[in-house]
């Protein structure tokens, strides 16, 4: 018996997401940009070939080169990426076989599920925290926690695959803008990495710590399996995760190398509004570094500071334009 008391969640008062004030709906999401139908080339060519613009072009070339060589392009992301309406942009890259794996923190999966099921997400924390209603949306907790609990006992699926399948089975009304369902339907690994106690579903009576931990652990192993293929090529993008995903990535990389996979010579890039310690060290610097005198292929790390809702649509459009240019050049050579 533990000597320490635990708060009793059985008397928690939940609220309905249907009546909850939310700040984001699918109509606020970004639209897919089609550079072939619009004059985007001139815009790209007008950018200075200096500093961040130069690095962004280089990153785009690395991504296109990686896919041409069938190397992974892995996207790691925080919840803010979905909150600012970027799901359609990332889904488009998945459908085009540009992004080969997506890993997210569990807050991102909550926004994805809420949007897919009820067409709204991102509650007003400042308003709801005053009386203990923050994070108490019953439908959100019931949907995610129940799905995890059931699959803990009945399957060997991980967190991401479980939620994706559950959304599909529930015929989620807005599944078209769900990263989870689109990854599953295109056979792209989508993994969710939980830190218990950080998310709204963890404070509700349906929370099952064993199921949450086990399914997140399964996803860690799935993610490490994607990371192991970053050998002499491939790209890892970290978008808006300051702590969770950089830490998970560093451990997955260690696992891959420990198991004998020579994961070197790949590209990493961090996109965020502010520069933080862990993304710089665990994504941009350490994974691509080789000590002096150490044999192997040194990688390249980039860091881009800017708002996601501007930087990621720009990146995606540049990738598609470069893919088209690369394909055209390849056809001419043949």
N, C-alpha and C positions, 0 to 999 in steps of 0.2 A: 504494500500500500504506500502511495506517495505521501510524504509529509506536507505537501503543498496543495492548497486548495485551487480548484479550477472554476472559472466562471461557468454557470449553467446556461447553455444556449437554448434549452427547451422552451423557455418562456419568451424568446425573442419575438418581437412584433414585426412581421414583414409587411411590405406594401406592394401594390400592383404596379408593374412597369407601365401598364396602360394609362394610368393616371399620373405617373411620375413626370416631373419636368425634366426634359432631356434637351441637350443643345445641338445634337447632330442627327440628321436623317439622310437617307440615300440621295435626296435631291441636292444635298450640299456637296456630294462627292465630286471628284475631278472627272473630266471626260477624257477618253482615250484620244491622243493626238496622232493624226495620220500625216507624217511628213511628206509622203509621196503625193498627197492630194493638195498640199499647201506649200507655199514657198518658204521652207524652213532652212534650206541649204544656205541661203544668203545670210540668214541670221547667225548661223553657226560660224560661217566664214568671217563675219564681222567682229567676232570676239577677239580680243587681244591674244596673242600666242605667248602669254606671260603668266607666271605664277599659277593661281587656281584654275584659270581657263586652260592653260597648257596641260596641267595635271588631269583635268577633267577629260580632255581629248585623249590623253594617254590611257586613262582608265577605260574609256569606251573602247579603244582599240584592243586593250587586254581582254575585255569581256568578249568581243567579237572573235578574237583569235582563240580564246578558250573554247568557245562553242564550236568553232570550225575544227578544232582538234578533239572534240568530244570530251572536254574537261569540265568539271563542275563550275557552276556559278551559284553560290550559296548566299541567300539573303537572310540576315539576322535582323530582328526588329523589335522595337518597343511599342507600347500601346498607342502612343501619340500619332504614329504613322497612320493608324486606322481612324483615329479621332479627327484628323484633318482631311479625311476623305480620299486617301490614296489607294484604297483597295482596288478599284478598277485598273489603276496603272500597273500595279504588281500582277494582277490577274492576267492582264494582257501579255506581260512578259512570260508568265507561266504557259499560257496557251501557245505562244510562239516558240516554245522550247528554248527560251533564253535563260530563264531561271530554273535551276534543276533541283533546288531544295529550299525550303523556308523554315526558319526556326524563330519562335517568338516567345516572349514572356507570357505568363498566363493572363495578365491584364489585357494584352492584345486579343487573346482568344475570347475574353468576355465581351469586348466591343464587337468582335466579329459575330459572335452568337446573338447578341442583342439586336444587331442590325439585321441579320439574316431572319430572325424569328419575328421581331416586333417592329422593325423599321425605325428604331431610335436607339441612341446610346449617348454616353457622356452626360451623366446627371449633374445637376448643380450641387456640388459638394458643399460650398459655403452655406447654402440655404438648408440643405438636409442634415448637416452634421450638428446643427444647433439642438435638435430634439431627438437625436439617435436614429433618424430614418436613413441616414446615408448608407448606401450599400445594402439595404434591406429589401430590394426587389425580389419578391418571392419566386417569380417565374425564372429569373436568371439563375438563382441558386439551385432551385429544384431541377432545372434542365441539365445544368453542367454537373452538379454533384451526383445526381441520380445516374447519369450516363457513366460517370467514372466508377461509381460503386458497382453497377451491374457488370461492367466489363472487367473489373478487377477479378471477379469470380468466374466469368463465363468465357473470356477470350484472352489472347495474349497481345492484343492491340495496345498501342501506346495512347497517350493523351490526345494528340492531334488527330490521329486516325479515328479514335472513338468519337470525338465531337463531330468530325466531318460526316461519318456514317450516320450518327444520330440526327444531324440536321437534314441529311438526305431522306432518311426514313420518315422524319416529321414533315417532309415536304415544305421546308422553310420558305415563306413567301418571297423573301429577298435573297435567295441562295445565289443568284447571279452576281451579287456583289460580296459574296463570302469567299475569303481567301481559303478557308478550310475546305469548303466543298469543291472549289475549283481545283485545288491541288490534288485532292483525292480523285476526282474524275479524270485528271490528266496524269495520274500515277506519279505524282511528284511528292516526295516525303515532306510532310508538314509536322513539325515537332513543337511541343509546348513545354516550357521549362518553368516550373512553379517554385516559388519561395513561400512556404507555408506561413500564413499570417499577413501576407502583403496584399491580398485581394479580397474583394467584397464577399465572394462566395465562401470564404473561410470563416466568416463570422455568423453563418447561418446554421440552423439545426440540422440541415441535410449534409453538412460537411463530414466527409470520411477521410481522415488523415492518412490512413493506410492506403486507400485507393489512390488518393491524390499523389502521394509519394511514390508508389509503385509505378503508376502509369507515366509519371514524369521521368522516373528512372529508366523505363523502357525507351522513352523518347530520347534520353541522353545517349543511349547505346545506338539508336537509329541515327542520331545526329553524328556521332563519332564515325559511323560507317560511311556517311557522306564526306566527312572531313578527310578520311584516309585516302581518298582518290585525288587529293590536291598534290599530285606528284609532278613536278616540272610543268606546272601550268594550273589554270583554274583561278577563280576569283572569289573572295569573301567580302560581302558588303555588310557593314553594321550600320543600321539606320535607327537612330533615336533610342538606343539602349545604353545607358550610362554605366550599369553595373552587372545585371544578370547575364546578358548574352556575352559580353566580353569575358566574364569569368567562366561561363560554360564552354566557350570556344577554346580557351586556353587549356582547360582540362581535357576536352575532346581531342585536341591536337596532341597533347601529351600521351593520351591513350593510344592514338594511332601510331605515334612514333615508338612507343614502348612495345607495341605488337609487331614491330619490324617494318612498318611502312615508311619509306623515306619521303616524308611529306615536306618538300622544300620547293623553292623556286616558283611560288605562287604570288598572286597580288591580293592585297587587302585594301579596303577603303572604309573610312568612318565618316558618316554624315550626321551632323547634329547642329543644333543652334548654338551650343556652347561647347568649349573644349574641356573634356574631363580626363582625369588621370587614367582610369582603367581602359577606356577605348584606345587612348593613345599608346599605352604600354602593352595591353593584351591583344589588340587587334592590329594596330599600325606598326608597332616597333618590334616587340619580342618575336612574334611568329615569323617575321621575314628576315630576322637578323642571323648572321653567321659570324661567330667570333673570329678574330684574326688568326689565320693559319688553319682554320677548320675547313675540311673538304666539303663540297656541296654546292648547290645553286642558291644564291641569295635571291630573296624575293623583293617585292616593292610594296611599300605602304603609303597610302595617301590619306589626307585629312581635309575634309571640306566643312566649313562652317556656314550655315545658312538655314533658312526655314525650309522644313521638309516639303511643304505645299508648293514651293517654288523649285527647289533643287531636284526632287525626284521626278516630276514630270519632265523637266529639262533633261535629266540623265536618260530617262526612258526614250524620249524622242530622239536623242543623239544616238543611242544604241541602235534603234530601228533604222535610222538613216545610214549609219555605218554598215549595218548588216546588208542593206540593199546595195550599197556601193561595193562591198566586198563580194557579194554574189555576182554583180555585174562584171567586176574585174576577173573573177574566176571563169565566167562564161567566155569572156574575150580570149583568155589564155588557152582555153580548150579549142 
